[in-house]
Amino acid sequence: MNSNGFALTTGFSAKELRKLRSMKDAHGIQKFLDALPYHLEDTAWSPRRVLAEETAHCLEGAIFAAAALRANGYPPLLLDFEAENDTDHVIAIYQRDGGWGAVAKSNFTGCRYREPVYRTLRELALSYFNIYCNLRRERTLRRFSDPVNLKRFDRQQWMTTDKPVWFIVYHLFDIKHYPLLTPTMEKKLHRVDERLFQGECCGRAVKSRR
């Protein structure tokens, strides 16, 4: 589809579409997200709003990445992670040469980009396990979802709406998730060590105390 056709379909302006396509591939999209400040507000902005505000959190970064991947020829896919005693995480996923990779925005160092070298989505999810921890240093990742193609929300203009896209979040709550660990494994987990924890917290955004 040419740029005009894509813009008509999605609602992006020609300028916005050029910006998305200038990222070229998953790594370029990740570099763009890494350059954006991480914000801590309870929002659910569309990709257009992220472009305008030039900031994003985990959910918004993943949704933005899915739209940018779509602009560069990939399907707009999300994968959801569920955690215990921790916040969930959402990543945009893509496939190249038979391998799965990911683009993501995170307030923690290791929960971001993955090269497309994982044979299955379970392998990809497990690549996040060792560094996925809460502030008590507990390893918290437990489940991953079926992939979600965001084309299902095109009628709701998920890429360009000025309204919050909480409908995507509600859908992620409802879809099937698969356990990564057995109950026995969960009971025998150790906390991450101090060096790993400090590495994960490098550059972490925190709310200012007023």
Contacts in CASP RR format, 6 or more apart in sequence:
PFRMAT RR
TARGET T0000
AUTHOR 0000-0000-0000
METHOD contacts of the structure
MODEL  1
MNSNGFALTTGFSAKELRKLRSMKDAHGIQKFLDALPYHLEDTAWSPRRV
LAEETAHCLEGAIFAAAALRANGYPPLLLDFEAENDTDHVIAIYQRDGGW
GAVAKSNFTGCRYREPVYRTLRELALSYFNIYCNLRRERTLRRFSDPVNL
KRFDRQQWMTTDKPVWFIVYHLFDIKHYPLLTPTMEKKLHRVDERLFQGE
CCGRAVKSRR
1 9 0 8 1.000
3 14 0 8 1.000
3 17 0 8 1.000
3 18 0 8 1.000
3 21 0 8 1.000
4 14 0 8 1.000
6 12 0 8 1.000
6 17 0 8 1.000
6 71 0 8 1.000
7 13 0 8 1.000
7 14 0 8 1.000
7 16 0 8 1.000
7 17 0 8 1.000
9 154 0 8 1.000
10 17 0 8 1.000
10 67 0 8 1.000
10 70 0 8 1.000
10 154 0 8 1.000
10 159 0 8 1.000
10 160 0 8 1.000
11 157 0 8 1.000
11 159 0 8 1.000
11 160 0 8 1.000
12 20 0 8 1.000
12 48 0 8 1.000
12 71 0 8 1.000
12 159 0 8 1.000
12 160 0 8 1.000
16 48 0 8 1.000
16 51 0 8 1.000
17 71 0 8 1.000
19 51 0 8 1.000
20 47 0 8 1.000
20 67 0 8 1.000
20 68 0 8 1.000
20 71 0 8 1.000
20 72 0 8 1.000
21 71 0 8 1.000
21 72 0 8 1.000
23 29 0 8 1.000
23 31 0 8 1.000
23 32 0 8 1.000
23 68 0 8 1.000
23 72 0 8 1.000
24 72 0 8 1.000
25 72 0 8 1.000
26 65 0 8 1.000
26 69 0 8 1.000
26 74 0 8 1.000
26 94 0 8 1.000
26 96 0 8 1.000
26 101 0 8 1.000
26 103 0 8 1.000
26 113 0 8 1.000
26 116 0 8 1.000
27 113 0 8 1.000
29 65 0 8 1.000
29 68 0 8 1.000
29 69 0 8 1.000
29 72 0 8 1.000
29 92 0 8 1.000
29 103 0 8 1.000
30 65 0 8 1.000
30 103 0 8 1.000
30 104 0 8 1.000
30 112 0 8 1.000
30 113 0 8 1.000
32 68 0 8 1.000
33 56 0 8 1.000
33 61 0 8 1.000
33 64 0 8 1.000
33 65 0 8 1.000
33 103 0 8 1.000
33 104 0 8 1.000
33 105 0 8 1.000
33 112 0 8 1.000
34 112 0 8 1.000
36 50 0 8 1.000
36 54 0 8 1.000
36 55 0 8 1.000
36 56 0 8 1.000
36 105 0 8 1.000
37 54 0 8 1.000
37 55 0 8 1.000
37 205 0 8 1.000
38 55 0 8 1.000
38 56 0 8 1.000
38 57 0 8 1.000
38 105 0 8 1.000
38 106 0 8 1.000
38 107 0 8 1.000
38 205 0 8 1.000
39 55 0 8 1.000
39 56 0 8 1.000
39 57 0 8 1.000
39 205 0 8 1.000
40 57 0 8 1.000
40 107 0 8 1.000
40 205 0 8 1.000
40 206 0 8 1.000
40 207 0 8 1.000
41 57 0 8 1.000
43 57 0 8 1.000
43 60 0 8 1.000
43 164 0 8 1.000
44 59 0 8 1.000
44 60 0 8 1.000
44 164 0 8 1.000
44 165 0 8 1.000
44 166 0 8 1.000
44 168 0 8 1.000
44 169 0 8 1.000
45 53 0 8 1.000
45 56 0 8 1.000
45 60 0 8 1.000
45 164 0 8 1.000
45 165 0 8 1.000
46 63 0 8 1.000
46 157 0 8 1.000
46 158 0 8 1.000
46 159 0 8 1.000
46 160 0 8 1.000
46 161 0 8 1.000
46 162 0 8 1.000
46 163 0 8 1.000
46 165 0 8 1.000
47 63 0 8 1.000
47 64 0 8 1.000
47 67 0 8 1.000
47 68 0 8 1.000
47 159 0 8 1.000
47 160 0 8 1.000
48 159 0 8 1.000
48 160 0 8 1.000
48 161 0 8 1.000
48 162 0 8 1.000
49 60 0 8 1.000
49 162 0 8 1.000
50 56 0 8 1.000
50 60 0 8 1.000
50 61 0 8 1.000
50 63 0 8 1.000
50 64 0 8 1.000
51 64 0 8 1.000
56 64 0 8 1.000
56 105 0 8 1.000
57 105 0 8 1.000
57 107 0 8 1.000
58 87 0 8 1.000
58 89 0 8 1.000
58 90 0 8 1.000
58 104 0 8 1.000
58 105 0 8 1.000
58 106 0 8 1.000
58 107 0 8 1.000
58 111 0 8 1.000
59 90 0 8 1.000
59 168 0 8 1.000
59 169 0 8 1.000
60 105 0 8 1.000
61 92 0 8 1.000
61 104 0 8 1.000
61 105 0 8 1.000
62 78 0 8 1.000
62 90 0 8 1.000
62 91 0 8 1.000
62 92 0 8 1.000
62 103 0 8 1.000
62 104 0 8 1.000
62 105 0 8 1.000
63 78 0 8 1.000
63 90 0 8 1.000
63 92 0 8 1.000
63 150 0 8 1.000
63 158 0 8 1.000
63 165 0 8 1.000
63 168 0 8 1.000
64 105 0 8 1.000
65 91 0 8 1.000
65 92 0 8 1.000
65 103 0 8 1.000
65 104 0 8 1.000
65 105 0 8 1.000
66 76 0 8 1.000
66 77 0 8 1.000
66 78 0 8 1.000
66 92 0 8 1.000
66 150 0 8 1.000
67 76 0 8 1.000
67 150 0 8 1.000
67 158 0 8 1.000
67 159 0 8 1.000
68 103 0 8 1.000
69 75 0 8 1.000
69 76 0 8 1.000
69 77 0 8 1.000
69 92 0 8 1.000
69 94 0 8 1.000
69 103 0 8 1.000
70 76 0 8 1.000
70 150 0 8 1.000
70 159 0 8 1.000
74 94 0 8 1.000
74 95 0 8 1.000
75 149 0 8 1.000
75 151 0 8 1.000
76 92 0 8 1.000
76 149 0 8 1.000
76 150 0 8 1.000
76 151 0 8 1.000
77 92 0 8 1.000
77 93 0 8 1.000
77 94 0 8 1.000
77 147 0 8 1.000
77 148 0 8 1.000
77 149 0 8 1.000
77 150 0 8 1.000
78 90 0 8 1.000
78 91 0 8 1.000
78 92 0 8 1.000
78 93 0 8 1.000
78 147 0 8 1.000
78 148 0 8 1.000
78 150 0 8 1.000
78 168 0 8 1.000
78 172 0 8 1.000
79 90 0 8 1.000
79 91 0 8 1.000
79 92 0 8 1.000
79 93 0 8 1.000
79 102 0 8 1.000
79 121 0 8 1.000
79 124 0 8 1.000
79 125 0 8 1.000
79 144 0 8 1.000
79 145 0 8 1.000
79 147 0 8 1.000
79 148 0 8 1.000
80 88 0 8 1.000
80 89 0 8 1.000
80 90 0 8 1.000
80 144 0 8 1.000
80 145 0 8 1.000
80 148 0 8 1.000
80 172 0 8 1.000
80 175 0 8 1.000
80 177 0 8 1.000
81 88 0 8 1.000
81 89 0 8 1.000
81 90 0 8 1.000
81 91 0 8 1.000
81 125 0 8 1.000
81 128 0 8 1.000
81 132 0 8 1.000
81 141 0 8 1.000
81 143 0 8 1.000
81 144 0 8 1.000
81 145 0 8 1.000
82 88 0 8 1.000
82 141 0 8 1.000
82 142 0 8 1.000
82 143 0 8 1.000
82 144 0 8 1.000
82 145 0 8 1.000
82 177 0 8 1.000
83 89 0 8 1.000
83 132 0 8 1.000
83 134 0 8 1.000
83 140 0 8 1.000
83 141 0 8 1.000
83 142 0 8 1.000
84 140 0 8 1.000
84 142 0 8 1.000
84 186 0 8 1.000
85 134 0 8 1.000
85 136 0 8 1.000
85 138 0 8 1.000
85 140 0 8 1.000
86 132 0 8 1.000
86 133 0 8 1.000
86 134 0 8 1.000
86 138 0 8 1.000
86 140 0 8 1.000
86 141 0 8 1.000
88 172 0 8 1.000
89 104 0 8 1.000
89 106 0 8 1.000
89 111 0 8 1.000
89 128 0 8 1.000
89 132 0 8 1.000
89 141 0 8 1.000
90 104 0 8 1.000
90 172 0 8 1.000
91 102 0 8 1.000
91 103 0 8 1.000
91 104 0 8 1.000
91 114 0 8 1.000
92 102 0 8 1.000
92 103 0 8 1.000
92 104 0 8 1.000
93 100 0 8 1.000
93 101 0 8 1.000
93 102 0 8 1.000
93 103 0 8 1.000
93 121 0 8 1.000
93 124 0 8 1.000
93 147 0 8 1.000
94 100 0 8 1.000
94 101 0 8 1.000
94 102 0 8 1.000
94 103 0 8 1.000
94 116 0 8 1.000
95 101 0 8 1.000
95 116 0 8 1.000
96 116 0 8 1.000
97 116 0 8 1.000
98 116 0 8 1.000
98 119 0 8 1.000
99 116 0 8 1.000
99 117 0 8 1.000
99 118 0 8 1.000
99 119 0 8 1.000
100 114 0 8 1.000
100 116 0 8 1.000
100 118 0 8 1.000
100 119 0 8 1.000
100 120 0 8 1.000
100 121 0 8 1.000
100 123 0 8 1.000
100 124 0 8 1.000
101 114 0 8 1.000
101 115 0 8 1.000
101 116 0 8 1.000
101 117 0 8 1.000
101 118 0 8 1.000
101 124 0 8 1.000
102 113 0 8 1.000
102 114 0 8 1.000
102 124 0 8 1.000
103 112 0 8 1.000
103 113 0 8 1.000
104 111 0 8 1.000
104 112 0 8 1.000
104 113 0 8 1.000
105 112 0 8 1.000
106 112 0 8 1.000
107 204 0 8 1.000
107 205 0 8 1.000
108 131 0 8 1.000
108 132 0 8 1.000
108 133 0 8 1.000
108 200 0 8 1.000
108 201 0 8 1.000
108 204 0 8 1.000
109 131 0 8 1.000
109 199 0 8 1.000
109 200 0 8 1.000
109 201 0 8 1.000
109 202 0 8 1.000
109 203 0 8 1.000
110 128 0 8 1.000
110 131 0 8 1.000
110 200 0 8 1.000
111 128 0 8 1.000
111 131 0 8 1.000
111 132 0 8 1.000
114 124 0 8 1.000
114 127 0 8 1.000
118 124 0 8 1.000
118 127 0 8 1.000
121 144 0 8 1.000
121 147 0 8 1.000
122 144 0 8 1.000
122 178 0 8 1.000
122 180 0 8 1.000
125 141 0 8 1.000
125 144 0 8 1.000
125 180 0 8 1.000
126 180 0 8 1.000
128 141 0 8 1.000
129 139 0 8 1.000
129 141 0 8 1.000
129 180 0 8 1.000
130 139 0 8 1.000
130 192 0 8 1.000
130 196 0 8 1.000
131 192 0 8 1.000
131 196 0 8 1.000
131 200 0 8 1.000
132 139 0 8 1.000
132 140 0 8 1.000
132 141 0 8 1.000
133 139 0 8 1.000
133 140 0 8 1.000
133 191 0 8 1.000
133 192 0 8 1.000
133 196 0 8 1.000
133 197 0 8 1.000
133 200 0 8 1.000
134 140 0 8 1.000
136 191 0 8 1.000
137 191 0 8 1.000
137 192 0 8 1.000
137 194 0 8 1.000
137 197 0 8 1.000
138 189 0 8 1.000
138 191 0 8 1.000
139 189 0 8 1.000
139 190 0 8 1.000
139 191 0 8 1.000
139 192 0 8 1.000
141 180 0 8 1.000
142 179 0 8 1.000
142 180 0 8 1.000
142 181 0 8 1.000
142 186 0 8 1.000
143 177 0 8 1.000
143 178 0 8 1.000
143 179 0 8 1.000
143 180 0 8 1.000
144 177 0 8 1.000
144 178 0 8 1.000
144 180 0 8 1.000
145 172 0 8 1.000
145 175 0 8 1.000
145 176 0 8 1.000
145 177 0 8 1.000
145 178 0 8 1.000
146 175 0 8 1.000
146 176 0 8 1.000
146 177 0 8 1.000
148 168 0 8 1.000
148 171 0 8 1.000
148 172 0 8 1.000
148 175 0 8 1.000
150 158 0 8 1.000
150 168 0 8 1.000
152 171 0 8 1.000
153 165 0 8 1.000
153 167 0 8 1.000
153 168 0 8 1.000
153 171 0 8 1.000
156 165 0 8 1.000
156 167 0 8 1.000
158 165 0 8 1.000
158 167 0 8 1.000
158 168 0 8 1.000
181 189 0 8 1.000
192 200 0 8 1.000
END
